[in-house]
Amino acid sequence: SGFRGSTRSPPQKPSASPGDPPGTPPLAPVLQLLRNQLQEKDALIRHLENDWERSRAQREREERLLVTAWYNMGLALQQHEGGTAARGGPSGAQSFLAQQRLATVARRARAPHGRAPSS
């Protein structure tokens, strides 16, 4: 181990291990190959991270556009209904519940199929 006072000899440069059979290639080319693979994988990871970031930003832009479109559509509908309600009655714009009450009253006032209206 690397403790102080160790009697171990200093590390040697990478080469074929003494116990390897003759003809084994030195470690340097293998290490270089592994380093190149690691660099390629790092580049791929960076590329994928950039793609993911672009996709996330695009999705956020699309969500904002959808929210804006729904808001504008609802606002236009509300303004249109407000204009219709203002023309339709003296009370001006009515709430949703007020419109439902009027519809219910009108439905009850109509005579059911073939029957006289009950009062």
A tleap script that builds the chain and sets N, CA, C and O, in Angstrom:
source leaprc.protein.ff14SB
mol = sequence {
  NSER GLY PHE ARG GLY SER THR ARG SER PRO
  PRO GLN LYS PRO SER ALA SER PRO GLY ASP
  PRO PRO GLY THR PRO PRO LEU ALA PRO VAL
  LEU GLN LEU LEU ARG ASN GLN LEU GLN GLU
  LYS ASP ALA LEU ILE ARG HIE LEU GLU ASN
  ASP TRP GLU ARG SER ARG ALA GLN ARG GLU
  ARG GLU GLU ARG LEU LEU VAL THR ALA TRP
  TYR ASN MET GLY LEU ALA LEU GLN GLN HIE
  GLU GLY GLY THR ALA ALA ARG GLY GLY PRO
  SER GLY ALA GLN SER PHE LEU ALA GLN GLN
  ARG LEU ALA THR VAL ALA ARG ARG ALA ARG
  ALA PRO HIE GLY ARG ALA PRO SER CSER
}
set mol.1.N position { 0.836 -1.186 0.000 }
set mol.1.CA position { 0.000 0.000 0.000 }
set mol.1.C position { 0.870 1.234 0.000 }
set mol.1.O position { 2.092 1.118 0.094 }
set mol.2.N position { 0.273 2.433 -0.104 }
set mol.2.CA position { 1.023 3.664 -0.256 }
set mol.2.C position { 1.289 4.366 1.056 }
set mol.2.O position { 1.345 5.595 1.077 }
set mol.3.N position { 1.458 3.643 2.158 }
set mol.3.CA position { 1.725 4.275 3.443 }
set mol.3.C position { 3.157 4.777 3.500 }
set mol.3.O position { 4.025 4.320 2.757 }
set mol.4.N position { 3.385 5.726 4.397 }
set mol.4.CA position { 4.719 6.264 4.606 }
set mol.4.C position { 5.637 5.161 5.132 }
set mol.4.O position { 5.240 4.350 5.968 }
set mol.5.N position { 6.821 5.150 4.646 }
set mol.5.CA position { 7.771 4.155 5.124 }
set mol.5.C position { 7.617 2.830 4.408 }
set mol.5.O position { 8.226 1.838 4.808 }
set mol.6.N position { 6.831 2.796 3.381 }
set mol.6.CA position { 6.640 1.560 2.635 }
set mol.6.C position { 7.929 1.200 1.919 }
set mol.6.O position { 8.674 2.078 1.485 }
set mol.7.N position { 8.181 -0.054 1.801 }
set mol.7.CA position { 9.404 -0.504 1.138 }
set mol.7.C position { 9.143 -0.798 -0.336 }
set mol.7.O position { 9.998 -1.346 -1.032 }
set mol.8.N position { 7.983 -0.436 -0.790 }
set mol.8.CA position { 7.602 -0.699 -2.185 }
set mol.8.C position { 8.392 0.194 -3.126 }
set mol.8.O position { 8.689 1.340 -2.791 }
set mol.9.N position { 8.728 -0.314 -4.284 }
set mol.9.CA position { 9.489 0.454 -5.259 }
set mol.9.C position { 8.562 1.473 -5.928 }
set mol.9.O position { 7.350 1.261 -5.949 }
set mol.10.N position { 9.100 2.578 -6.479 }
set mol.10.CA position { 8.253 3.587 -7.128 }
set mol.10.C position { 7.566 2.992 -8.357 }
set mol.10.O position { 8.072 2.047 -8.962 }
set mol.11.N position { 6.388 3.561 -8.727 }
set mol.11.CA position { 5.656 3.013 -9.868 }
set mol.11.C position { 6.463 3.145 -11.153 }
set mol.11.O position { 7.198 4.112 -11.352 }
set mol.12.N position { 6.306 2.158 -12.008 }
set mol.12.CA position { 7.004 2.174 -13.283 }
set mol.12.C position { 6.045 2.618 -14.372 }
set mol.12.O position { 4.829 2.635 -14.180 }
set mol.13.N position { 6.609 2.978 -15.516 }
set mol.13.CA position { 5.781 3.401 -16.643 }
set mol.13.C position { 4.956 2.224 -17.124 }
set mol.13.O position { 5.403 1.080 -17.043 }
set mol.14.N position { 3.714 2.499 -17.641 }
set mol.14.CA position { 2.883 1.391 -18.102 }
set mol.14.C position { 3.555 0.651 -19.252 }
set mol.14.O position { 4.024 1.252 -20.219 }
set mol.15.N position { 3.583 -0.601 -19.122 }
set mol.15.CA position { 4.097 -1.465 -20.188 }
set mol.15.C position { 3.492 -2.830 -19.946 }
set mol.15.O position { 2.665 -3.001 -19.050 }
set mol.16.N position { 3.890 -3.771 -20.717 }
set mol.16.CA position { 3.359 -5.112 -20.533 }
set mol.16.C position { 3.745 -5.588 -19.135 }
set mol.16.O position { 4.889 -5.414 -18.713 }
set mol.17.N position { 2.814 -6.176 -18.430 }
set mol.17.CA position { 3.086 -6.667 -17.081 }
set mol.17.C position { 4.104 -7.790 -17.153 }
set mol.17.O position { 4.150 -8.529 -18.136 }
set mol.18.N position { 4.919 -7.920 -16.114 }
set mol.18.CA position { 5.937 -8.978 -16.148 }
set mol.18.C position { 5.327 -10.373 -16.258 }
set mol.18.O position { 5.955 -11.279 -16.805 }
set mol.19.N position { 4.103 -10.557 -15.743 }
set mol.19.CA position { 3.500 -11.867 -15.781 }
set mol.19.C position { 2.760 -12.151 -17.076 }
set mol.19.O position { 2.310 -13.277 -17.285 }
set mol.20.N position { 2.618 -11.137 -17.973 }
set mol.20.CA position { 1.914 -11.342 -19.236 }
set mol.20.C position { 2.769 -12.194 -20.169 }
set mol.20.O position { 3.998 -12.137 -20.123 }
set mol.21.N position { 2.110 -12.984 -21.016 }
set mol.21.CA position { 2.883 -13.787 -21.978 }
set mol.21.C position { 3.611 -12.877 -22.964 }
set mol.21.O position { 3.193 -11.741 -23.188 }
set mol.22.N position { 4.672 -13.362 -23.537 }
set mol.22.CA position { 5.405 -12.547 -24.518 }
set mol.22.C position { 4.509 -12.207 -25.706 }
set mol.22.O position { 3.663 -13.009 -26.100 }
set mol.23.N position { 4.693 -11.038 -26.265 }
set mol.23.CA position { 3.894 -10.619 -27.412 }
set mol.23.C position { 2.666 -9.819 -27.007 }
set mol.23.O position { 1.921 -9.375 -27.881 }
set mol.24.N position { 2.427 -9.616 -25.714 }
set mol.24.CA position { 1.299 -8.814 -25.256 }
set mol.24.C position { 1.622 -7.348 -25.536 }
set mol.24.O position { 2.712 -6.881 -25.207 }
set mol.25.N position { 0.679 -6.618 -26.145 }
set mol.25.CA position { 0.976 -5.213 -26.464 }
set mol.25.C position { 1.120 -4.391 -25.189 }
set mol.25.O position { 0.497 -4.704 -24.175 }
set mol.26.N position { 1.924 -3.357 -25.235 }
set mol.26.CA position { 2.065 -2.482 -24.060 }
set mol.26.C position { 0.735 -1.790 -23.754 }
set mol.26.O position { -0.142 -1.726 -24.616 }
set mol.27.N position { 0.583 -1.278 -22.547 }
set mol.27.CA position { -0.675 -0.676 -22.105 }
set mol.27.C position { -0.951 0.676 -22.743 }
set mol.27.O position { -2.113 1.076 -22.818 }
set mol.28.N position { 0.053 1.390 -23.201 }
set mol.28.CA position { -0.138 2.742 -23.739 }
set mol.28.C position { -1.168 2.784 -24.870 }
set mol.28.O position { -2.067 3.623 -24.810 }
set mol.29.N position { -1.093 1.944 -25.880 }
set mol.29.CA position { -2.110 2.010 -26.945 }
set mol.29.C position { -3.513 1.668 -26.426 }
set mol.29.O position { -4.502 2.254 -26.868 }
set mol.30.N position { -3.593 0.731 -25.499 }
set mol.30.CA position { -4.893 0.368 -24.928 }
set mol.30.C position { -5.470 1.549 -24.146 }
set mol.30.O position { -6.655 1.864 -24.252 }
set mol.31.N position { -4.609 2.191 -23.362 }
set mol.31.CA position { -5.058 3.364 -22.605 }
set mol.31.C position { -5.514 4.478 -23.544 }
set mol.31.O position { -6.523 5.136 -23.290 }
set mol.32.N position { -4.770 4.687 -24.629 }
set mol.32.CA position { -5.145 5.728 -25.588 }
set mol.32.C position { -6.487 5.406 -26.225 }
set mol.32.O position { -7.318 6.293 -26.419 }
set mol.33.N position { -6.696 4.142 -26.548 }
set mol.33.CA position { -7.974 3.719 -27.121 }
set mol.33.C position { -9.118 3.985 -26.139 }
set mol.33.O position { -10.173 4.492 -26.523 }
set mol.34.N position { -8.898 3.642 -24.884 }
set mol.34.CA position { -9.937 3.878 -23.868 }
set mol.34.C position { -10.197 5.374 -23.666 }
set mol.34.O position { -11.340 5.794 -23.484 }
set mol.35.N position { -9.125 6.171 -23.698 }
set mol.35.CA position { -9.293 7.629 -23.571 }
set mol.35.C position { -10.114 8.180 -24.744 }
set mol.35.O position { -10.992 9.023 -24.557 }
set mol.36.N position { -9.815 7.690 -25.955 }
set mol.36.CA position { -10.570 8.136 -27.134 }
set mol.36.C position { -12.041 7.755 -27.015 }
set mol.36.O position { -12.919 8.557 -27.337 }
set mol.37.N position { -12.313 6.545 -26.557 }
set mol.37.CA position { -13.708 6.122 -26.367 }
set mol.37.C position { -14.397 7.001 -25.333 }
set mol.37.O position { -15.553 7.391 -25.503 }
set mol.38.N position { -13.673 7.309 -24.258 }
set mol.38.CA position { -14.238 8.162 -23.213 }
set mol.38.C position { -14.547 9.558 -23.756 }
set mol.38.O position { -15.592 10.129 -23.443 }
set mol.39.N position { -13.646 10.106 -24.566 }
set mol.39.CA position { -13.889 11.424 -25.158 }
set mol.39.C position { -15.085 11.393 -26.100 }
set mol.39.O position { -15.884 12.329 -26.121 }
set mol.40.N position { -15.213 10.317 -26.882 }
set mol.40.CA position { -16.370 10.192 -27.781 }
set mol.40.C position { -17.672 10.128 -26.985 }
set mol.40.O position { -18.662 10.763 -27.347 }
set mol.41.N position { -17.660 9.363 -25.911 }
set mol.41.CA position { -18.874 9.247 -25.089 }
set mol.41.C position { -19.197 10.573 -24.399 }
set mol.41.O position { -20.365 10.944 -24.278 }
set mol.42.N position { -18.164 11.284 -23.948 }
set mol.42.CA position { -18.391 12.607 -23.352 }
set mol.42.C position { -19.000 13.559 -24.377 }
set mol.42.O position { -19.913 14.321 -24.060 }
set mol.43.N position { -18.490 13.509 -25.608 }
set mol.43.CA position { -19.038 14.374 -26.667 }
set mol.43.C position { -20.489 13.999 -26.950 }
set mol.43.O position { -21.328 14.878 -27.146 }
set mol.44.N position { -20.791 12.708 -26.972 }
set mol.44.CA position { -22.168 12.265 -27.185 }
set mol.44.C position { -23.072 12.733 -26.051 }
set mol.44.O position { -24.192 13.181 -26.296 }
set mol.45.N position { -22.601 12.633 -24.829 }
set mol.45.CA position { -23.387 13.083 -23.679 }
set mol.45.C position { -23.663 14.580 -23.781 }
set mol.45.O position { -24.790 15.021 -23.555 }
set mol.46.N position { -22.634 15.365 -24.121 }
set mol.46.CA position { -22.834 16.812 -24.269 }
set mol.46.C position { -23.864 17.105 -25.359 }
set mol.46.O position { -24.733 17.962 -25.196 }
set mol.47.N position { -23.751 16.378 -26.474 }
set mol.47.CA position { -24.692 16.569 -27.585 }
set mol.47.C position { -26.126 16.246 -27.146 }
set mol.47.O position { -27.056 16.997 -27.442 }
set mol.48.N position { -26.293 15.131 -26.444 }
set mol.48.CA position { -27.632 14.741 -25.975 }
set mol.48.C position { -28.175 15.734 -24.952 }
set mol.48.O position { -29.367 16.041 -24.957 }
set mol.49.N position { -27.307 16.235 -24.077 }
set mol.49.CA position { -27.748 17.235 -23.101 }
set mol.49.C position { -28.207 18.515 -23.803 }
set mol.49.O position { -29.207 19.120 -23.415 }
set mol.50.N position { -27.464 18.924 -24.842 }
set mol.50.CA position { -27.859 20.119 -25.606 }
set mol.50.C position { -29.196 19.893 -26.303 }
set mol.50.O position { -30.058 20.772 -26.308 }
set mol.51.N position { -29.365 18.695 -26.899 }
set mol.51.CA position { -30.643 18.367 -27.545 }
set mol.51.C position { -31.788 18.419 -26.540 }
set mol.51.O position { -32.853 18.969 -26.821 }
set mol.52.N position { -31.552 17.838 -25.360 }
set mol.52.CA position { -32.586 17.827 -24.320 }
set mol.52.C position { -32.938 19.254 -23.905 }
set mol.52.O position { -34.113 19.581 -23.736 }
set mol.53.N position { -31.941 20.088 -23.744 }
set mol.53.CA position { -32.175 21.479 -23.335 }
set mol.53.C position { -32.971 22.226 -24.406 }
set mol.53.O position { -33.885 22.985 -24.087 }
set mol.54.N position { -32.622 22.011 -25.674 }
set mol.54.CA position { -33.383 22.651 -26.760 }
set mol.54.C position { -34.824 22.153 -26.782 }
set mol.54.O position { -35.749 22.942 -26.971 }
set mol.55.N position { -35.018 20.865 -26.592 }
set mol.55.CA position { -36.376 20.299 -26.578 }
set mol.55.C position { -37.184 20.872 -25.424 }
set mol.55.O position { -38.357 21.208 -25.589 }
set mol.56.N position { -36.558 20.986 -24.253 }
set mol.56.CA position { -37.246 21.536 -23.089 }
set mol.56.C position { -37.656 22.989 -23.335 }
set mol.56.O position { -38.775 23.390 -23.016 }
set mol.57.N position { -36.741 23.768 -23.903 }
set mol.57.CA position { -37.041 25.175 -24.187 }
set mol.57.C position { -38.174 25.285 -25.212 }
set mol.57.O position { -39.061 26.127 -25.072 }
set mol.58.N position { -38.142 24.433 -26.238 }
set mol.58.CA position { -39.203 24.441 -27.257 }
set mol.58.C position { -40.551 24.077 -26.631 }
set mol.58.O position { -41.566 24.710 -26.923 }
set mol.59.N position { -40.560 23.052 -25.766 }
set mol.59.CA position { -41.801 22.640 -25.106 }
set mol.59.C position { -42.353 23.777 -24.238 }
set mol.59.O position { -43.560 24.019 -24.222 }
set mol.60.N position { -41.472 24.467 -23.524 }
set mol.60.CA position { -41.923 25.586 -22.689 }
set mol.60.C position { -42.512 26.704 -23.553 }
set mol.60.O position { -43.525 27.301 -23.190 }
set mol.61.N position { -41.877 26.988 -24.701 }
set mol.61.CA position { -42.423 28.015 -25.602 }
set mol.61.C position { -43.805 27.604 -26.107 }
set mol.61.O position { -44.723 28.422 -26.159 }
set mol.62.N position { -43.945 26.337 -26.476 }
set mol.62.CA position { -45.244 25.856 -26.968 }
set mol.62.C position { -46.310 25.946 -25.880 }
set mol.62.O position { -47.448 26.328 -26.154 }
set mol.63.N position { -45.943 25.592 -24.638 }
set mol.63.CA position { -46.902 25.683 -23.538 }
set mol.63.C position { -47.337 27.133 -23.319 }
set mol.63.O position { -48.519 27.410 -23.113 }
set mol.64.N position { -46.373 28.053 -23.367 }
set mol.64.CA position { -46.726 29.473 -23.189 }
set mol.64.C position { -47.648 29.944 -24.307 }
set mol.64.O position { -48.595 30.691 -24.061 }
set mol.65.N position { -47.370 29.506 -25.545 }
set mol.65.CA position { -48.231 29.887 -26.665 }
set mol.65.C position { -49.646 29.328 -26.487 }
set mol.65.O position { -50.630 30.018 -26.756 }
set mol.66.N position { -49.740 28.076 -26.034 }
set mol.66.CA position { -51.067 27.486 -25.810 }
set mol.66.C position { -51.834 28.237 -24.728 }
set mol.66.O position { -53.018 28.534 -24.887 }
set mol.67.N position { -51.159 28.539 -23.641 }
set mol.67.CA position { -51.823 29.263 -22.548 }
set mol.67.C position { -52.287 30.632 -23.038 }
set mol.67.O position { -53.398 31.063 -22.730 }
set mol.68.N position { -51.436 31.310 -23.800 }
set mol.68.CA position { -51.800 32.618 -24.328 }
set mol.68.C position { -52.992 32.516 -25.276 }
set mol.68.O position { -53.902 33.344 -25.235 }
set mol.69.N position { -52.977 31.492 -26.129 }
set mol.69.CA position { -54.085 31.310 -27.079 }
set mol.69.C position { -55.393 31.043 -26.344 }
set mol.69.O position { -56.428 31.612 -26.689 }
set mol.70.N position { -55.350 30.172 -25.323 }
set mol.70.CA position { -56.571 29.893 -24.545 }
set mol.70.C position { -57.053 31.160 -23.837 }
set mol.70.O position { -58.251 31.444 -23.809 }
set mol.71.N position { -56.125 31.911 -23.271 }
set mol.71.CA position { -56.503 33.142 -22.583 }
set mol.71.C position { -57.170 34.107 -23.558 }
set mol.71.O position { -58.232 34.656 -23.264 }
set mol.72.N position { -56.546 34.313 -24.722 }
set mol.72.CA position { -57.098 35.242 -25.712 }
set mol.72.C position { -58.454 34.769 -26.217 }
set mol.72.O position { -59.367 35.572 -26.412 }
set mol.73.N position { -58.580 33.459 -26.430 }
set mol.73.CA position { -59.844 32.919 -26.910 }
set mol.73.C position { -60.942 33.113 -25.852 }
set mol.73.O position { -62.059 33.509 -26.185 }
set mol.74.N position { -60.628 32.838 -24.594 }
set mol.74.CA position { -61.599 33.034 -23.519 }
set mol.74.C position { -61.974 34.494 -23.362 }
set mol.74.O position { -63.139 34.821 -23.136 }
set mol.75.N position { -60.993 35.369 -23.482 }
set mol.75.CA position { -61.253 36.803 -23.368 }
set mol.75.C position { -62.154 37.275 -24.506 }
set mol.75.O position { -63.089 38.046 -24.287 }
set mol.76.N position { -61.866 36.806 -25.728 }
set mol.76.CA position { -62.692 37.196 -26.875 }
set mol.76.C position { -64.115 36.676 -26.708 }
set mol.76.O position { -65.079 37.378 -27.013 }
set mol.77.N position { -64.242 35.437 -26.222 }
set mol.77.CA position { -65.569 34.867 -25.998 }
set mol.77.C position { -66.321 35.646 -24.933 }
set mol.77.O position { -67.510 35.931 -25.079 }
set mol.78.N position { -65.623 35.985 -23.865 }
set mol.78.CA position { -66.262 36.751 -22.784 }
set mol.78.C position { -66.691 38.131 -23.285 }
set mol.78.O position { -67.781 38.596 -22.950 }
set mol.79.N position { -65.861 38.780 -24.070 }
set mol.79.CA position { -66.220 40.093 -24.606 }
set mol.79.C position { -67.394 39.974 -25.568 }
set mol.79.O position { -68.274 40.834 -25.588 }
set mol.80.N position { -67.408 38.908 -26.366 }
set mol.80.CA position { -68.514 38.689 -27.298 }
set mol.80.C position { -69.812 38.444 -26.529 }
set mol.80.O position { -70.850 39.017 -26.859 }
set mol.81.N position { -69.751 37.593 -25.505 }
set mol.81.CA position { -70.940 37.322 -24.692 }
set mol.81.C position { -71.361 38.577 -23.939 }
set mol.81.O position { -72.553 38.836 -23.768 }
set mol.82.N position { -70.389 39.349 -23.493 }
set mol.82.CA position { -70.703 40.596 -22.800 }
set mol.82.C position { -71.432 41.551 -23.720 }
set mol.82.O position { -72.367 42.226 -23.290 }
set mol.83.N position { -71.030 41.622 -24.958 }
set mol.83.CA position { -71.702 42.474 -25.932 }
set mol.83.C position { -73.098 41.969 -26.234 }
set mol.83.O position { -74.019 42.768 -26.402 }
set mol.84.N position { -73.270 40.658 -26.308 }
set mol.84.CA position { -74.582 40.069 -26.571 }
set mol.84.C position { -75.519 40.314 -25.392 }
set mol.84.O position { -76.683 40.668 -25.581 }
set mol.85.N position { -75.009 40.126 -24.177 }
set mol.85.CA position { -75.848 40.314 -22.992 }
set mol.85.C position { -76.237 41.786 -22.842 }
set mol.85.O position { -77.355 42.103 -22.436 }
set mol.86.N position { -75.303 42.677 -23.173 }
set mol.86.CA position { -75.609 44.103 -23.048 }
set mol.86.C position { -76.694 44.501 -24.041 }
set mol.86.O position { -77.528 45.352 -23.731 }
set mol.87.N position { -76.698 43.905 -25.222 }
set mol.87.CA position { -77.732 44.219 -26.213 }
set mol.87.C position { -79.047 43.524 -25.865 }
set mol.87.O position { -80.126 44.036 -26.164 }
set mol.88.N position { -78.947 42.356 -25.230 }
set mol.88.CA position { -80.143 41.543 -25.013 }
set mol.88.C position { -81.016 42.012 -23.872 }
set mol.88.O position { -82.222 41.766 -23.904 }
set mol.89.N position { -80.490 42.656 -22.895 }
set mol.89.CA position { -81.329 43.024 -21.751 }
set mol.89.C position { -80.850 44.279 -21.069 }
set mol.89.O position { -79.707 44.695 -21.258 }
set mol.90.N position { -81.707 44.883 -20.281 }
set mol.90.CA position { -81.336 46.112 -19.612 }
set mol.90.C position { -80.330 45.899 -18.486 }
set mol.90.O position { -79.657 46.845 -18.075 }
set mol.91.N position { -80.218 44.671 -17.980 }
set mol.91.CA position { -79.333 44.436 -16.844 }
set mol.91.C position { -77.860 44.368 -17.244 }
set mol.91.O position { -76.991 44.357 -16.371 }
set mol.92.N position { -77.563 44.323 -18.529 }
set mol.92.CA position { -76.172 44.285 -18.983 }
set mol.92.C position { -75.627 42.874 -18.878 }
set mol.92.O position { -76.373 41.902 -18.999 }
set mol.93.N position { -74.324 42.763 -18.653 }
set mol.93.CA position { -73.673 41.455 -18.589 }
set mol.93.C position { -74.183 40.689 -17.381 }
set mol.93.O position { -74.342 41.235 -16.290 }
set mol.94.N position { -74.434 39.403 -17.612 }
set mol.94.CA position { -74.946 38.563 -16.535 }
set mol.94.C position { -73.935 37.467 -16.214 }
set mol.94.O position { -73.145 37.041 -17.057 }
set mol.95.N position { -73.996 37.039 -14.976 }
set mol.95.CA position { -73.117 35.952 -14.583 }
set mol.95.C position { -73.635 34.643 -15.163 }
set mol.95.O position { -74.758 34.560 -15.659 }
set mol.96.N position { -72.798 33.636 -15.089 }
set mol.96.CA position { -73.179 32.319 -15.582 }
set mol.96.C position { -74.404 31.807 -14.827 }
set mol.96.O position { -75.324 31.263 -15.437 }
set mol.97.N position { -74.423 31.977 -13.506 }
set mol.97.CA position { -75.564 31.499 -12.708 }
set mol.97.C position { -76.844 32.242 -13.075 }
set mol.97.O position { -77.916 31.640 -13.142 }
set mol.98.N position { -76.737 33.543 -13.312 }
set mol.98.CA position { -77.929 34.308 -13.693 }
set mol.98.C position { -78.473 33.810 -15.028 }
set mol.98.O position { -79.686 33.706 -15.210 }
set mol.99.N position { -77.572 33.503 -15.962 }
set mol.99.CA position { -78.015 32.974 -17.250 }
set mol.99.C position { -78.690 31.620 -17.075 }
set mol.99.O position { -79.693 31.343 -17.734 }
set mol.100.N position { -78.162 30.779 -16.202 }
set mol.100.CA position { -78.762 29.463 -15.968 }
set mol.100.C position { -80.144 29.596 -15.317 }
set mol.100.O position { -81.072 28.864 -15.661 }
set mol.101.N position { -80.270 30.529 -14.380 }
set mol.101.CA position { -81.576 30.749 -13.734 }
set mol.101.C position { -82.613 31.192 -14.761 }
set mol.101.O position { -83.749 30.718 -14.752 }
set mol.102.N position { -82.212 32.109 -15.649 }
set mol.102.CA position { -83.148 32.571 -16.681 }
set mol.102.C position { -83.548 31.430 -17.612 }
set mol.102.O position { -84.711 31.321 -18.000 }
set mol.103.N position { -82.602 30.593 -17.964 }
set mol.103.CA position { -82.905 29.466 -18.846 }
set mol.103.C position { -83.858 28.501 -18.156 }
set mol.103.O position { -84.772 27.977 -18.792 }
set mol.104.N position { -83.655 28.260 -16.859 }
set mol.104.CA position { -84.537 27.355 -16.113 }
set mol.104.C position { -85.934 27.932 -16.013 }
set mol.104.O position { -86.919 27.217 -16.198 }
set mol.105.N position { -86.030 29.223 -15.721 }
set mol.105.CA position { -87.343 29.882 -15.620 }
set mol.105.C position { -88.058 29.814 -16.970 }
set mol.105.O position { -89.256 29.537 -17.023 }
set mol.106.N position { -87.337 30.062 -18.050 }
set mol.106.CA position { -87.942 30.025 -19.381 }
set mol.106.C position { -88.400 28.606 -19.713 }
set mol.106.O position { -89.452 28.427 -20.326 }
set mol.107.N position { -87.633 27.608 -19.319 }
set mol.107.CA position { -87.999 26.220 -19.592 }
set mol.107.C position { -89.247 25.835 -18.808 }
set mol.107.O position { -90.124 25.148 -19.331 }
set mol.108.N position { -89.327 26.270 -17.566 }
set mol.108.CA position { -90.503 25.948 -16.742 }
set mol.108.C position { -91.739 26.681 -17.233 }
set mol.108.O position { -92.857 26.185 -17.098 }
set mol.109.N position { -91.539 27.853 -17.800 }
set mol.109.CA position { -92.679 28.645 -18.275 }
set mol.109.C position { -93.283 28.035 -19.536 }
set mol.109.O position { -94.473 28.206 -19.802 }
set mol.110.N position { -92.470 27.326 -20.310 }
set mol.110.CA position { -93.011 26.675 -21.503 }
set mol.110.C position { -93.895 25.514 -21.101 }
set mol.110.O position { -93.624 24.817 -20.123 }
set mol.111.N position { -94.928 25.319 -21.846 }
set mol.111.CA position { -95.836 24.214 -21.539 }
set mol.111.C position { -95.182 22.902 -21.909 }
set mol.111.O position { -94.612 22.786 -22.994 }
set mol.112.N position { -95.250 21.892 -21.022 }
set mol.112.CA position { -94.738 20.572 -21.381 }
set mol.112.C position { -95.549 20.003 -22.534 }
set mol.112.O position { -96.626 20.516 -22.839 }
set mol.113.N position { -95.070 18.985 -23.159 }
set mol.113.CA position { -95.678 18.404 -24.341 }
set mol.113.C position { -97.173 18.142 -24.136 }
set mol.113.O position { -97.549 17.195 -23.446 }
set mol.114.N position { -98.000 18.959 -24.720 }
set mol.114.CA position { -99.429 18.743 -24.678 }
set mol.114.C position { -100.124 19.073 -23.386 }
set mol.114.O position { -101.339 18.895 -23.295 }
set mol.115.N position { -99.413 19.547 -22.373 }
set mol.115.CA position { -100.043 19.862 -21.076 }
set mol.115.C position { -100.123 21.370 -20.906 }
set mol.115.O position { -99.346 22.129 -21.484 }
set mol.116.N position { -101.060 21.763 -20.117 }
set mol.116.CA position { -101.208 23.189 -19.816 }
set mol.116.C position { -100.134 23.567 -18.816 }
set mol.116.O position { -99.779 22.759 -17.957 }
set mol.117.N position { -99.610 24.779 -18.910 }
set mol.117.CA position { -98.593 25.196 -17.933 }
set mol.117.C position { -99.189 25.237 -16.523 }
set mol.117.O position { -100.301 25.732 -16.341 }
set mol.118.N position { -98.473 24.729 -15.540 }
set mol.118.CA position { -98.976 24.755 -14.165 }
set mol.118.C position { -98.525 26.040 -13.505 }
set mol.118.O position { -97.383 26.468 -13.672 }
set mol.119.N position { -99.436 26.660 -12.745 }
set mol.119.CA position { -99.108 27.910 -12.087 }
set mol.119.C position { -99.315 27.809 -10.616 }
set mol.119.O position { -99.085 28.778 -9.893 }
savepdb mol mol.pdb
quit
